[in-house]
Amino acid sequence: MTKPIHLEGTTLEGGGQLLRIAIGLSSLTKIPIHITNIRGKRSGGGGLKAQHLTSVQWLGKASNAKLSGAGLKSKEITFAPHKKNREYPTNAHISQSTPGSINLVLQAILPYILFSWTEEPVRICITGGTNVSNSPSYDYASEVLLPMLSKIGMAVESQLHSRGWSTGSARLGSATYNITPLQASLPAFRFDERGDIHSIKAIALAPKACESHLRKELQVMFSKRREALFDTNHNPEIEVEFEDSHHDKRFYLLLVATTTTGMKLGRDWLYDHGFRAGKIDYIISSLVKKVMNDLISEIEHGGCVDGYLRDQLVIYQALAKGKSVVDGGCKKGELVRPSLHTQTAHWVVNEVLGVQFEEDGSCEGIAFVPSKGRLTSGREKELVKGIKKLDIDVDEG
């Protein structure tokens, strides 16, 4: 067996994203990996939490991997996929016993399902948390991530069954994702023409008694910040959706700006500060103000993606055929520096695949062939130079 590639888990952002991207790429390419000091920069000692372990175990079974060290709080694993994938059902359920982020699990397994599965549509139901602190929400994925993936030819539809929360009393929820696997290499894509902001959608989750107040606060803020949000000559479209959170300590807001070229920029916040009696007005005001300011900062840089989406697209750029570009924007005449999450994603794909990113957010992908687990002729030779000898078939066609 090829000697595993070693990845130091404290590199750059030092969290769970490094793990998710690494095992996703390993599952597809059959390149074994050895990760040490997993989540080494996280408080509480780091190591695998429940949702990380769920992703590792699921991908391990799907790719028929030899897996060692995987367990709760484990800080070191070796993941060595077998050349032949295991036959997996096209209708599956991934269950978590805690409200770990459903969408972080999706983030880990989606590339594998899209690029190395079956010709049939896949239906995956995931139980866990839909709205979890410091994690992508179900709403962000359904309103920003999945529509943007559809622009590059990936068909993923989502359906929410019930909410799962990490705030208030912990609660499990579930969502189903209908995924159409790719049948050919993903073509290179370009997100470099943003256009003007023509509409904004707000999704607000809060106690029912707060609906009127929250809507008014949003209306006032949209009016005050109109020039920062829209072209002054444009008649903006504003949509507000409200949902009862069924708990007096559950407040969440997502704002999504859509451009004339179909780009989507989103910012959100699951309120996780202290709750005090009689402070509802302050909570609502703080929630709306923070998310609005965050969205405006994304709009002002002129890029085609927000900071959260930029790092989630890295793995798809690396697997695509040709040069893909994702414009992250400019500030004061300089390119917006990638976030630590994005830098970490760049580092992982370089270590595993030998793919290097340019300052403008572009890279030359490896032209991965779906379902076959193979690279197109020519690219395999380049990849071998970067990571020594690989046991990967080459598509001579």
FENLINQUI-V741430 format. One record per residue. SS is DSSP state (H for helix, E for strand, L for the rest). PSI is psi as a letter, one per 40 degrees, with the letter a starting at -180 (none if undefined). D_FIRST is the distance of its C-alpha to the first C-alpha in whole Angstrom. Layout:
BEGIN
SS:PSI:D_FIRST ; SS:PSI:D_FIRST
END
This chain:
BEGIN
L:i:0 ; L:h:4 ; L:h:6 ; L:i:8 ; E:h:12 ; E:h:15 ; E:h:18 ; E:h:21 ; L:e:23 ; L:e:26 ; L:h:26 ; L:b:29 ; L:d:30 ; L:f:28 ; L:a:28 ; H:e:26 ; H:d:26 ; H:d:23 ; H:d:21 ; H:d:22 ; H:d:21 ; H:d:18 ; H:d:17 ; H:d:19 ; H:d:17 ; H:d:14 ; H:d:15 ; H:d:16 ; H:e:14 ; L:e:10 ; L:h:10 ; L:i:8 ; E:i:11 ; E:h:13 ; E:h:17 ; E:i:20 ; L:f:23 ; L:h:23 ; L:f:27 ; L:e:28 ; L:e:31 ; L:i:32 ; H:i:35 ; H:e:35 ; H:e:32 ; L:a:29 ; L:i:26 ; L:h:26 ; L:i:29 ; H:d:29 ; H:d:29 ; H:d:25 ; H:d:24 ; H:d:25 ; H:d:23 ; H:d:20 ; H:d:21 ; H:d:22 ; H:d:19 ; H:d:17 ; H:d:18 ; H:d:19 ; L:e:15 ; L:f:14 ; L:i:12 ; E:h:11 ; E:h:14 ; E:i:15 ; L:e:18 ; L:h:20 ; L:i:24 ; L:h:27 ; L:e:27 ; L:h:24 ; L:e:23 ; L:h:19 ; E:i:16 ; E:h:13 ; E:h:12 ; E:g:9 ; L:i:10 ; L:i:10 ; L:d:10 ; L:h:14 ; L:i:16 ; L:i:18 ; L:h:22 ; L:i:24 ; L:i:28 ; L:e:30 ; E:h:32 ; E:i:30 ; E:h:32 ; E:h:30 ; L:h:32 ; L:i:32 ; L:e:35 ; L:i:36 ; L:f:37 ; L:i:34 ; E:h:34 ; H:d:33 ; H:e:33 ; H:d:30 ; H:d:28 ; H:d:29 ; H:d:28 ; H:d:24 ; H:e:24 ; H:d:26 ; H:d:24 ; H:d:21 ; H:d:24 ; H:d:26 ; H:e:23 ; L:g:21 ; L:c:23 ; L:i:26 ; L:e:29 ; L:i:31 ; L:i:32 ; E:h:31 ; E:h:33 ; E:h:32 ; E:h:34 ; E:h:33 ; E:h:35 ; E:b:36 ; E:h:38 ; L:d:39 ; E:h:41 ; L:h:39 ; L:h:40 ; L:f:38 ; L:i:36 ; L:h:36 ; L:i:39 ; H:d:39 ; H:d:42 ; H:d:40 ; H:d:37 ; H:d:40 ; H:d:42 ; H:c:40 ; H:d:36 ; H:d:36 ; H:d:39 ; H:d:38 ; H:d:35 ; H:d:37 ; L:e:38 ; L:e:35 ; L:e:35 ; L:h:33 ; E:h:35 ; E:h:35 ; E:i:38 ; E:i:38 ; E:h:41 ; E:h:42 ; E:d:43 ; E:i:44 ; L:i:44 ; L:h:41 ; E:i:42 ; L:e:42 ; L:i:45 ; L:a:48 ; L:h:47 ; L:h:43 ; E:h:43 ; L:i:40 ; E:a:40 ; E:i:39 ; E:i:38 ; E:i:36 ; E:h:35 ; E:h:35 ; E:h:32 ; E:h:32 ; L:i:29 ; L:i:28 ; L:e:29 ; L:i:28 ; L:i:27 ; L:h:29 ; E:i:31 ; L:i:32 ; L:i:34 ; E:h:37 ; E:g:39 ; L:e:41 ; L:h:45 ; L:d:46 ; L:a:50 ; L:i:52 ; E:h:52 ; E:e:54 ; E:i:53 ; E:h:52 ; E:h:51 ; E:h:51 ; E:h:49 ; E:h:51 ; E:h:50 ; E:i:53 ; L:i:56 ; H:d:58 ; H:e:61 ; H:e:59 ; H:d:59 ; H:d:62 ; H:d:62 ; H:d:58 ; H:d:59 ; H:d:62 ; H:d:60 ; H:d:58 ; H:d:61 ; H:d:62 ; H:d:59 ; H:d:59 ; H:d:62 ; H:d:62 ; L:f:59 ; H:d:59 ; H:d:60 ; H:d:56 ; H:d:55 ; L:i:56 ; L:h:58 ; L:d:62 ; L:e:63 ; L:h:60 ; L:h:61 ; L:i:58 ; E:h:57 ; E:h:56 ; E:h:55 ; E:h:55 ; E:h:53 ; E:i:54 ; E:h:52 ; E:h:53 ; L:e:51 ; L:f:53 ; L:h:53 ; L:e:55 ; L:f:52 ; L:h:50 ; L:h:50 ; E:i:48 ; E:h:48 ; E:h:46 ; E:h:48 ; E:h:47 ; E:h:48 ; E:h:48 ; E:i:49 ; L:e:50 ; L:e:47 ; L:e:45 ; L:i:44 ; E:h:43 ; E:h:43 ; E:i:43 ; E:i:44 ; E:i:44 ; E:h:45 ; E:h:45 ; L:h:48 ; L:f:47 ; L:i:49 ; L:i:52 ; L:h:54 ; L:i:58 ; L:h:61 ; L:e:63 ; L:e:60 ; H:d:59 ; H:d:61 ; H:d:59 ; H:d:56 ; H:d:56 ; H:d:58 ; H:d:55 ; H:d:52 ; H:d:54 ; H:d:54 ; H:d:51 ; H:d:49 ; H:d:52 ; H:d:51 ; H:d:48 ; H:d:48 ; H:d:50 ; H:d:48 ; H:d:46 ; H:d:48 ; H:d:50 ; L:e:47 ; L:e:47 ; L:i:43 ; L:e:42 ; L:i:40 ; L:i:40 ; H:d:38 ; H:d:36 ; H:d:35 ; H:d:34 ; H:d:31 ; H:e:30 ; L:e:30 ; H:d:28 ; H:d:25 ; H:d:27 ; H:d:28 ; H:d:24 ; H:e:23 ; L:i:27 ; E:h:27 ; L:a:30 ; E:h:31 ; E:i:32 ; E:h:35 ; E:h:36 ; L:h:39 ; L:e:39 ; L:i:43 ; E:i:45 ; E:h:47 ; L:f:50 ; L:e:49 ; E:i:45 ; E:h:42 ; L:h:41 ; L:h:38 ; L:i:35 ; L:i:35 ; H:d:33 ; H:d:31 ; H:d:31 ; H:d:30 ; H:d:27 ; H:d:26 ; H:d:26 ; H:d:24 ; H:d:21 ; H:d:21 ; H:d:21 ; H:d:18 ; H:d:16 ; H:e:18 ; L:e:20 ; L:h:23 ; L:h:26 ; E:i:29 ; L:i:33 ; L:d:35 ; L:e:37 ; L:e:34 ; E:i:33 ; E:i:29 ; E:h:28 ; L:i:25 ; L:e:22 ; L:f:24 ; E:h:21 ; E:h:22 ; L:i:23 ; L:d:22 ; L:e:19 ; L:f:17 ; E:i:17 ; E:i:19 ; E:i:22 ; L:h:22 ; L:d:23 ; H:d:22 ; H:d:18 ; H:d:19 ; H:d:20 ; H:d:18 ; H:d:15 ; H:d:18 ; H:d:18 ; H:f:14 ; L:b:13 ; L:h:11 ; L:i:9 ; L:g:8 ; L:h:12 ; L:i:15 ; E:h:18 ; E:h:21 ; L:e:23 ; L:none:26
END
